[in-house]
Amino acid sequence: MPQLNPAPWFIILMFSWLIFLTIIPPKVLSHTFTNEPNMLNTQKTKPEPWNWPWY
């Protein structure tokens, strides 16, 4: 059963993790966000009551 031989698959696994951990993160982290987060107003506004007529 050749699929049980771990020799070629272990090397493929190690190279794929090497690529995932060394090449891809700098490329992903180099992207910039278009909208910088802004601080929201910390003062809470007083909610106005509803004046709906309930019949």
N, CA, C and O atoms as a Tripos MOL2 file, in Angstrom:
@<TRIPOS>MOLECULE
protein
  220   219    55     0     0
PROTEIN
NO_CHARGES

@<TRIPOS>ATOM
      1 N           0.8470   -1.1760    0.0000 N.3       1 MET1
      2 CA          0.0000    0.0000    0.0000 C.3       1 MET1
      3 C           0.8970    1.2450    0.0000 C.2       1 MET1
      4 O           1.4060    1.6210    1.0560 O.2       1 MET1
      5 N           1.0980    1.8750   -1.1160 N.am      2 PRO2
      6 CA          2.0310    2.9980   -1.2030 C.3       2 PRO2
      7 C           1.5470    4.2570   -0.4800 C.2       2 PRO2
      8 O           2.3660    5.1120   -0.1450 O.2       2 PRO2
      9 N           0.2630    4.3940   -0.2330 N.am      3 GLN3
     10 CA         -0.2040    5.6060    0.4400 C.3       3 GLN3
     11 C           0.2090    5.6450    1.9070 C.2       3 GLN3
     12 O           0.0910    6.6960    2.5370 O.2       3 GLN3
     13 N           0.6840    4.5510    2.4680 N.am      4 LEU4
     14 CA          1.1090    4.5330    3.8540 C.3       4 LEU4
     15 C           2.5760    4.9250    4.0080 C.2       4 LEU4
     16 O           3.0630    5.0450    5.1320 O.2       4 LEU4
     17 N           3.2750    5.1240    2.9160 N.am      5 ASN5
     18 CA          4.6670    5.5380    2.9850 C.3       5 ASN5
     19 C           4.7120    7.0370    3.3220 C.2       5 ASN5
     20 O           4.2940    7.8480    2.4950 O.2       5 ASN5
     21 N           5.2070    7.4350    4.5150 N.am      6 PRO6
     22 CA          5.1630    8.8420    4.9100 C.3       6 PRO6
     23 C           6.3060    9.6870    4.3530 C.2       6 PRO6
     24 O           6.3030   10.9060    4.5190 O.2       6 PRO6
     25 N           7.2680    9.0700    3.7060 N.am      7 ALA7
     26 CA          8.4560    9.8120    3.2940 C.3       7 ALA7
     27 C           8.1510   10.9850    2.3530 C.2       7 ALA7
     28 O           8.5790   12.0960    2.6630 O.2       7 ALA7
     29 N           7.4490   10.8210    1.2360 N.am      8 PRO8
     30 CA          7.2380   11.9930    0.3680 C.3       8 PRO8
     31 C           6.2380   12.9760    0.9730 C.2       8 PRO8
     32 O           6.3680   14.1820    0.7630 O.2       8 PRO8
     33 N           5.2650   12.5020    1.7020 N.am      9 TRP9
     34 CA          4.2140   13.3820    2.2260 C.3       9 TRP9
     35 C           4.7140   14.2390    3.3760 C.2       9 TRP9
     36 O           4.2460   15.3620    3.5630 O.2       9 TRP9
     37 N           5.6500   13.7260    4.1370 N.am     10 PHE10
     38 CA          6.1850   14.5230    5.2380 C.3      10 PHE10
     39 C           6.9810   15.7250    4.7020 C.2      10 PHE10
     40 O           6.8960   16.8210    5.2560 O.2      10 PHE10
     41 N           7.7380   15.5200    3.6440 N.am     11 ILE11
     42 CA          8.4910   16.6180    3.0270 C.3      11 ILE11
     43 C           7.5340   17.6480    2.4340 C.2      11 ILE11
     44 O           7.7620   18.8510    2.5620 O.2      11 ILE11
     45 N           6.4630   17.1840    1.7860 N.am     12 ILE12
     46 CA          5.4670   18.1000    1.2370 C.3      12 ILE12
     47 C           4.8160   18.8960    2.3660 C.2      12 ILE12
     48 O           4.5950   20.1000    2.2320 O.2      12 ILE12
     49 N           4.5150   18.2380    3.4600 N.am     13 LEU13
     50 CA          3.9240   18.9220    4.6110 C.3      13 LEU13
     51 C           4.8840   19.9700    5.1690 C.2      13 LEU13
     52 O           4.4680   21.0900    5.4640 O.2      13 LEU13
     53 N           6.1360   19.6300    5.3140 N.am     14 MET14
     54 CA          7.0990   20.5700    5.8850 C.3      14 MET14
     55 C           7.3010   21.7740    4.9550 C.2      14 MET14
     56 O           7.3790   22.9050    5.4340 O.2      14 MET14
     57 N           7.3870   21.5560    3.6490 N.am     15 PHE15
     58 CA          7.5610   22.6690    2.7190 C.3      15 PHE15
     59 C           6.3220   23.5550    2.6620 C.2      15 PHE15
     60 O           6.4320   24.7760    2.5510 O.2      15 PHE15
     61 N           5.1500   22.9440    2.7370 N.am     16 SER16
     62 CA          3.9400   23.7640    2.7090 C.3      16 SER16
     63 C           3.8430   24.6220    3.9590 C.2      16 SER16
     64 O           3.4480   25.7850    3.8700 O.2      16 SER16
     65 N           4.1960   24.0750    5.1380 N.am     17 TRP17
     66 CA          4.1770   24.8910    6.3600 C.3      17 TRP17
     67 C           5.2820   25.9420    6.3420 C.2      17 TRP17
     68 O           5.1110   27.0310    6.8890 O.2      17 TRP17
     69 N           6.3820   25.6300    5.7330 N.am     18 LEU18
     70 CA          7.4440   26.6250    5.5870 C.3      18 LEU18
     71 C           6.9570   27.8060    4.7480 C.2      18 LEU18
     72 O           7.2310   28.9630    5.0690 O.2      18 LEU18
     73 N           6.2390   27.5060    3.6820 N.am     19 ILE19
     74 CA          5.6860   28.5750    2.8480 C.3      19 ILE19
     75 C           4.6280   29.3440    3.6210 C.2      19 ILE19
     76 O           4.6150   30.5750    3.5900 O.2      19 ILE19
     77 N           3.7370   28.6400    4.3170 N.am     20 PHE20
     78 CA          2.6730   29.3100    5.0600 C.3      20 PHE20
     79 C           3.2140   30.2120    6.1590 C.2      20 PHE20
     80 O           2.6370   31.2650    6.4310 O.2      20 PHE20
     81 N           4.2970   29.8240    6.7880 N.am     21 LEU21
     82 CA          4.7900   30.5770    7.9370 C.3      21 LEU21
     83 C           5.8480   31.6260    7.5920 C.2      21 LEU21
     84 O           6.1210   32.5020    8.4130 O.2      21 LEU21
     85 N           6.4430   31.5660    6.4200 N.am     22 THR22
     86 CA          7.4950   32.5380    6.0950 C.3      22 THR22
     87 C           7.1380   33.4830    4.9600 C.2      22 THR22
     88 O           7.5090   34.6560    5.0020 O.2      22 THR22
     89 N           6.4390   33.0100    3.9620 N.am     23 ILE23
     90 CA          6.1840   33.8320    2.7860 C.3      23 ILE23
     91 C           4.8370   34.5340    2.8640 C.2      23 ILE23
     92 O           4.7450   35.7210    2.5500 O.2      23 ILE23
     93 N           3.8090   33.8380    3.2700 N.am     24 ILE24
     94 CA          2.4590   34.3980    3.2240 C.3      24 ILE24
     95 C           2.2000   35.4640    4.2960 C.2      24 ILE24
     96 O           1.6010   36.4830    3.9530 O.2      24 ILE24
     97 N           2.6050   35.3120    5.5760 N.am     25 PRO25
     98 CA          2.2750   36.3550    6.5600 C.3      25 PRO25
     99 C           2.8030   37.7470    6.2290 C.2      25 PRO25
    100 O           2.0460   38.7020    6.4030 O.2      25 PRO25
    101 N           4.0310   37.9400    5.7700 N.am     26 PRO26
    102 CA          4.4320   39.3070    5.4140 C.3      26 PRO26
    103 C           3.5950   39.8970    4.2810 C.2      26 PRO26
    104 O           3.3290   41.0990    4.2670 O.2      26 PRO26
    105 N           3.1810   39.0600    3.3350 N.am     27 LYS27
    106 CA          2.3560   39.5620    2.2400 C.3      27 LYS27
    107 C           0.9890   39.9930    2.7480 C.2      27 LYS27
    108 O           0.4530   41.0070    2.2990 O.2      27 LYS27
    109 N           0.4240   39.2430    3.6680 N.am     28 VAL28
    110 CA         -0.8870   39.5920    4.2060 C.3      28 VAL28
    111 C          -0.7850   40.8150    5.1040 C.2      28 VAL28
    112 O          -1.6560   41.6830    5.0600 O.2      28 VAL28
    113 N           0.2570   40.9000    5.9150 N.am     29 LEU29
    114 CA          0.3940   42.0190    6.8360 C.3      29 LEU29
    115 C           0.8010   43.3140    6.1430 C.2      29 LEU29
    116 O           0.6930   44.3850    6.7410 O.2      29 LEU29
    117 N           1.2570   43.2440    4.9220 N.am     30 SER30
    118 CA          1.6560   44.4570    4.2200 C.3      30 SER30
    119 C           0.4640   45.2330    3.6790 C.2      30 SER30
    120 O           0.6100   46.3900    3.2820 O.2      30 SER30
    121 N          -0.7160   44.6130    3.6550 N.am     31 HIS31
    122 CA         -1.9010   45.3170    3.1710 C.3      31 HIS31
    123 C          -2.3190   46.3710    4.1910 C.2      31 HIS31
    124 O          -2.1990   46.1710    5.3990 O.2      31 HIS31
    125 N          -2.8030   47.4750    3.6860 N.am     32 THR32
    126 CA         -3.2640   48.5390    4.5690 C.3      32 THR32
    127 C          -4.7820   48.6230    4.5010 C.2      32 THR32
    128 O          -5.3990   48.2860    3.4900 O.2      32 THR32
    129 N          -5.3570   49.0740    5.5870 N.am     33 PHE33
    130 CA         -6.7920   49.2520    5.6250 C.3      33 PHE33
    131 C          -7.1530   50.5830    4.9850 C.2      33 PHE33
    132 O          -6.4220   51.5630    5.1260 O.2      33 PHE33
    133 N          -8.2500   50.6180    4.2990 N.am     34 THR34
    134 CA         -8.6620   51.8560    3.6570 C.3      34 THR34
    135 C          -9.2530   52.8310    4.6670 C.2      34 THR34
    136 O          -9.1070   54.0430    4.5080 O.2      34 THR34
    137 N          -9.9050   52.3330    5.6840 N.am     35 ASN35
    138 CA        -10.5160   53.1980    6.6850 C.3      35 ASN35
    139 C          -9.8510   52.9490    8.0300 C.2      35 ASN35
    140 O          -9.9010   51.8420    8.5660 O.2      35 ASN35
    141 N          -9.2360   53.9810    8.5610 N.am     36 GLU36
    142 CA         -8.6490   53.8530    9.8850 C.3      36 GLU36
    143 C          -9.7660   53.9190   10.9240 C.2      36 GLU36
    144 O         -10.6980   54.7080   10.7740 O.2      36 GLU36
    145 N          -9.6850   53.1110   11.9610 N.am     37 PRO37
    146 CA        -10.7530   53.1470   12.9670 C.3      37 PRO37
    147 C         -10.7260   54.4520   13.7430 C.2      37 PRO37
    148 O          -9.6590   54.9390   14.1180 O.2      37 PRO37
    149 N         -11.8760   55.0040   13.9780 N.am     38 ASN38
    150 CA        -12.0170   56.2420   14.7280 C.3      38 ASN38
    151 C         -12.6350   55.9450   16.0860 C.2      38 ASN38
    152 O         -13.4110   55.0030   16.2470 O.2      38 ASN38
    153 N         -12.2730   56.7710   17.0490 N.am     39 MET39
    154 CA        -12.8780   56.6320   18.3620 C.3      39 MET39
    155 C         -14.3100   57.1450   18.3010 C.2      39 MET39
    156 O         -14.5810   58.2200   17.7660 O.2      39 MET39
    157 N         -15.2120   56.3610   18.8550 N.am     40 LEU40
    158 CA        -16.5930   56.7880   18.8900 C.3      40 LEU40
    159 C         -16.8040   57.7610   20.0400 C.2      40 LEU40
    160 O         -16.0060   57.8290   20.9740 O.2      40 LEU40
    161 N         -17.8650   58.4920   19.9540 N.am     41 ASN41
    162 CA        -18.1950   59.4310   21.0030 C.3      41 ASN41
    163 C         -18.5270   58.6490   22.2740 C.2      41 ASN41
    164 O         -19.3530   57.7370   22.2480 O.2      41 ASN41
    165 N         -17.8890   59.0050   23.3750 N.am     42 THR42
    166 CA        -18.0850   58.2490   24.6130 C.3      42 THR42
    167 C         -19.3020   58.7200   25.3870 C.2      42 THR42
    168 O         -19.7480   58.0330   26.3060 O.2      42 THR42
    169 N         -19.8530   59.8810   25.0350 N.am     43 GLN43
    170 CA        -21.0440   60.3610   25.7210 C.3      43 GLN43
    171 C         -22.2690   59.6850   25.1360 C.2      43 GLN43
    172 O         -22.4810   59.6530   23.9240 O.2      43 GLN43
    173 N         -23.0590   59.1520   26.0380 N.am     44 LYS44
    174 CA        -24.2690   58.4750   25.5810 C.3      44 LYS44
    175 C         -25.3940   59.4940   25.4400 C.2      44 LYS44
    176 O         -25.5820   60.3670   26.2880 O.2      44 LYS44
    177 N         -26.1090   59.3590   24.3780 N.am     45 THR45
    178 CA        -27.2360   60.2530   24.1800 C.3      45 THR45
    179 C         -28.4490   59.6970   24.9050 C.2      45 THR45
    180 O         -28.6280   58.4830   25.0020 O.2      45 THR45
    181 N         -29.2660   60.5850   25.4030 N.am     46 LYS46
    182 CA        -30.4670   60.1720   26.1180 C.3      46 LYS46
    183 C         -31.5070   59.7240   25.0920 C.2      46 LYS46
    184 O         -31.8400   60.4830   24.1820 O.2      46 LYS46
    185 N         -32.0110   58.5280   25.2280 N.am     47 PRO47
    186 CA        -33.0070   58.0730   24.2590 C.3      47 PRO47
    187 C         -34.3300   58.8040   24.4640 C.2      47 PRO47
    188 O         -34.7600   59.0530   25.5900 O.2      47 PRO47
    189 N         -34.9420   59.1300   23.3740 N.am     48 GLU48
    190 CA        -36.2300   59.8070   23.4500 C.3      48 GLU48
    191 C         -37.3370   58.7590   23.4450 C.2      48 GLU48
    192 O         -37.2640   57.7800   22.7040 O.2      48 GLU48
    193 N         -38.3490   58.9600   24.2610 N.am     49 PRO49
    194 CA        -39.4260   57.9610   24.2980 C.3      49 PRO49
    195 C         -40.2510   58.0030   23.0140 C.2      49 PRO49
    196 O         -40.3550   59.0290   22.3410 O.2      49 PRO49
    197 N         -40.8220   56.8700   22.7110 N.am     50 TRP50
    198 CA        -41.6690   56.7950   21.5420 C.3      50 TRP50
    199 C         -43.0080   57.4250   21.8790 C.2      50 TRP50
    200 O         -43.5490   57.2030   22.9620 O.2      50 TRP50
    201 N         -43.5310   58.1930   20.9730 N.am     51 ASN51
    202 CA        -44.8380   58.7910   21.1940 C.3      51 ASN51
    203 C         -45.8730   58.1790   20.2450 C.2      51 ASN51
    204 O         -46.7010   58.8890   19.6740 O.2      51 ASN51
    205 N         -45.8180   56.9070   20.0910 N.am     52 TRP52
    206 CA        -46.7730   56.2320   19.2320 C.3      52 TRP52
    207 C         -48.0760   56.0420   19.9910 C.2      52 TRP52
    208 O         -48.0580   55.6970   21.1730 O.2      52 TRP52
    209 N         -49.1750   56.2570   19.3450 N.am     53 PRO53
    210 CA        -50.4470   55.9770   20.0370 C.3      53 PRO53
    211 C         -50.7220   54.4600   20.0150 C.2      53 PRO53
    212 O         -50.7500   53.8360   18.9540 O.2      53 PRO53
    213 N         -50.9140   53.9140   21.1600 N.am     54 TRP54
    214 CA        -51.1870   52.4750   21.2630 C.3      54 TRP54
    215 C         -52.6920   52.3040   21.4860 C.2      54 TRP54
    216 O         -53.2090   52.6020   22.5630 O.2      54 TRP54
    217 N         -53.3670   51.8310   20.4790 N.am     55 TYR55
    218 CA        -54.8190   51.6430   20.5700 C.3      55 TYR55
    219 C         -55.1340   50.2120   20.8520 C.2      55 TYR55
    220 O         -56.3050   49.8480   20.9640 O.2      55 TYR55
@<TRIPOS>BOND
     1     1     2 1
     2     2     3 1
     3     3     4 2
     4     3     5 am
     5     5     6 1
     6     6     7 1
     7     7     8 2
     8     7     9 am
     9     9    10 1
    10    10    11 1
    11    11    12 2
    12    11    13 am
    13    13    14 1
    14    14    15 1
    15    15    16 2
    16    15    17 am
    17    17    18 1
    18    18    19 1
    19    19    20 2
    20    19    21 am
    21    21    22 1
    22    22    23 1
    23    23    24 2
    24    23    25 am
    25    25    26 1
    26    26    27 1
    27    27    28 2
    28    27    29 am
    29    29    30 1
    30    30    31 1
    31    31    32 2
    32    31    33 am
    33    33    34 1
    34    34    35 1
    35    35    36 2
    36    35    37 am
    37    37    38 1
    38    38    39 1
    39    39    40 2
    40    39    41 am
    41    41    42 1
    42    42    43 1
    43    43    44 2
    44    43    45 am
    45    45    46 1
    46    46    47 1
    47    47    48 2
    48    47    49 am
    49    49    50 1
    50    50    51 1
    51    51    52 2
    52    51    53 am
    53    53    54 1
    54    54    55 1
    55    55    56 2
    56    55    57 am
    57    57    58 1
    58    58    59 1
    59    59    60 2
    60    59    61 am
    61    61    62 1
    62    62    63 1
    63    63    64 2
    64    63    65 am
    65    65    66 1
    66    66    67 1
    67    67    68 2
    68    67    69 am
    69    69    70 1
    70    70    71 1
    71    71    72 2
    72    71    73 am
    73    73    74 1
    74    74    75 1
    75    75    76 2
    76    75    77 am
    77    77    78 1
    78    78    79 1
    79    79    80 2
    80    79    81 am
    81    81    82 1
    82    82    83 1
    83    83    84 2
    84    83    85 am
    85    85    86 1
    86    86    87 1
    87    87    88 2
    88    87    89 am
    89    89    90 1
    90    90    91 1
    91    91    92 2
    92    91    93 am
    93    93    94 1
    94    94    95 1
    95    95    96 2
    96    95    97 am
    97    97    98 1
    98    98    99 1
    99    99   100 2
   100    99   101 am
   101   101   102 1
   102   102   103 1
   103   103   104 2
   104   103   105 am
   105   105   106 1
   106   106   107 1
   107   107   108 2
   108   107   109 am
   109   109   110 1
   110   110   111 1
   111   111   112 2
   112   111   113 am
   113   113   114 1
   114   114   115 1
   115   115   116 2
   116   115   117 am
   117   117   118 1
   118   118   119 1
   119   119   120 2
   120   119   121 am
   121   121   122 1
   122   122   123 1
   123   123   124 2
   124   123   125 am
   125   125   126 1
   126   126   127 1
   127   127   128 2
   128   127   129 am
   129   129   130 1
   130   130   131 1
   131   131   132 2
   132   131   133 am
   133   133   134 1
   134   134   135 1
   135   135   136 2
   136   135   137 am
   137   137   138 1
   138   138   139 1
   139   139   140 2
   140   139   141 am
   141   141   142 1
   142   142   143 1
   143   143   144 2
   144   143   145 am
   145   145   146 1
   146   146   147 1
   147   147   148 2
   148   147   149 am
   149   149   150 1
   150   150   151 1
   151   151   152 2
   152   151   153 am
   153   153   154 1
   154   154   155 1
   155   155   156 2
   156   155   157 am
   157   157   158 1
   158   158   159 1
   159   159   160 2
   160   159   161 am
   161   161   162 1
   162   162   163 1
   163   163   164 2
   164   163   165 am
   165   165   166 1
   166   166   167 1
   167   167   168 2
   168   167   169 am
   169   169   170 1
   170   170   171 1
   171   171   172 2
   172   171   173 am
   173   173   174 1
   174   174   175 1
   175   175   176 2
   176   175   177 am
   177   177   178 1
   178   178   179 1
   179   179   180 2
   180   179   181 am
   181   181   182 1
   182   182   183 1
   183   183   184 2
   184   183   185 am
   185   185   186 1
   186   186   187 1
   187   187   188 2
   188   187   189 am
   189   189   190 1
   190   190   191 1
   191   191   192 2
   192   191   193 am
   193   193   194 1
   194   194   195 1
   195   195   196 2
   196   195   197 am
   197   197   198 1
   198   198   199 1
   199   199   200 2
   200   199   201 am
   201   201   202 1
   202   202   203 1
   203   203   204 2
   204   203   205 am
   205   205   206 1
   206   206   207 1
   207   207   208 2
   208   207   209 am
   209   209   210 1
   210   210   211 1
   211   211   212 2
   212   211   213 am
   213   213   214 1
   214   214   215 1
   215   215   216 2
   216   215   217 am
   217   217   218 1
   218   218   219 1
   219   219   220 2
@<TRIPOS>SUBSTRUCTURE
     1 MET1         2 RESIDUE 1 A MET
     2 PRO2         6 RESIDUE 1 A PRO
     3 GLN3        10 RESIDUE 1 A GLN
     4 LEU4        14 RESIDUE 1 A LEU
     5 ASN5        18 RESIDUE 1 A ASN
     6 PRO6        22 RESIDUE 1 A PRO
     7 ALA7        26 RESIDUE 1 A ALA
     8 PRO8        30 RESIDUE 1 A PRO
     9 TRP9        34 RESIDUE 1 A TRP
    10 PHE10       38 RESIDUE 1 A PHE
    11 ILE11       42 RESIDUE 1 A ILE
    12 ILE12       46 RESIDUE 1 A ILE
    13 LEU13       50 RESIDUE 1 A LEU
    14 MET14       54 RESIDUE 1 A MET
    15 PHE15       58 RESIDUE 1 A PHE
    16 SER16       62 RESIDUE 1 A SER
    17 TRP17       66 RESIDUE 1 A TRP
    18 LEU18       70 RESIDUE 1 A LEU
    19 ILE19       74 RESIDUE 1 A ILE
    20 PHE20       78 RESIDUE 1 A PHE
    21 LEU21       82 RESIDUE 1 A LEU
    22 THR22       86 RESIDUE 1 A THR
    23 ILE23       90 RESIDUE 1 A ILE
    24 ILE24       94 RESIDUE 1 A ILE
    25 PRO25       98 RESIDUE 1 A PRO
    26 PRO26      102 RESIDUE 1 A PRO
    27 LYS27      106 RESIDUE 1 A LYS
    28 VAL28      110 RESIDUE 1 A VAL
    29 LEU29      114 RESIDUE 1 A LEU
    30 SER30      118 RESIDUE 1 A SER
    31 HIS31      122 RESIDUE 1 A HIS
    32 THR32      126 RESIDUE 1 A THR
    33 PHE33      130 RESIDUE 1 A PHE
    34 THR34      134 RESIDUE 1 A THR
    35 ASN35      138 RESIDUE 1 A ASN
    36 GLU36      142 RESIDUE 1 A GLU
    37 PRO37      146 RESIDUE 1 A PRO
    38 ASN38      150 RESIDUE 1 A ASN
    39 MET39      154 RESIDUE 1 A MET
    40 LEU40      158 RESIDUE 1 A LEU
    41 ASN41      162 RESIDUE 1 A ASN
    42 THR42      166 RESIDUE 1 A THR
    43 GLN43      170 RESIDUE 1 A GLN
    44 LYS44      174 RESIDUE 1 A LYS
    45 THR45      178 RESIDUE 1 A THR
    46 LYS46      182 RESIDUE 1 A LYS
    47 PRO47      186 RESIDUE 1 A PRO
    48 GLU48      190 RESIDUE 1 A GLU
    49 PRO49      194 RESIDUE 1 A PRO
    50 TRP50      198 RESIDUE 1 A TRP
    51 ASN51      202 RESIDUE 1 A ASN
    52 TRP52      206 RESIDUE 1 A TRP
    53 PRO53      210 RESIDUE 1 A PRO
    54 TRP54      214 RESIDUE 1 A TRP
    55 TYR55      218 RESIDUE 1 A TYR
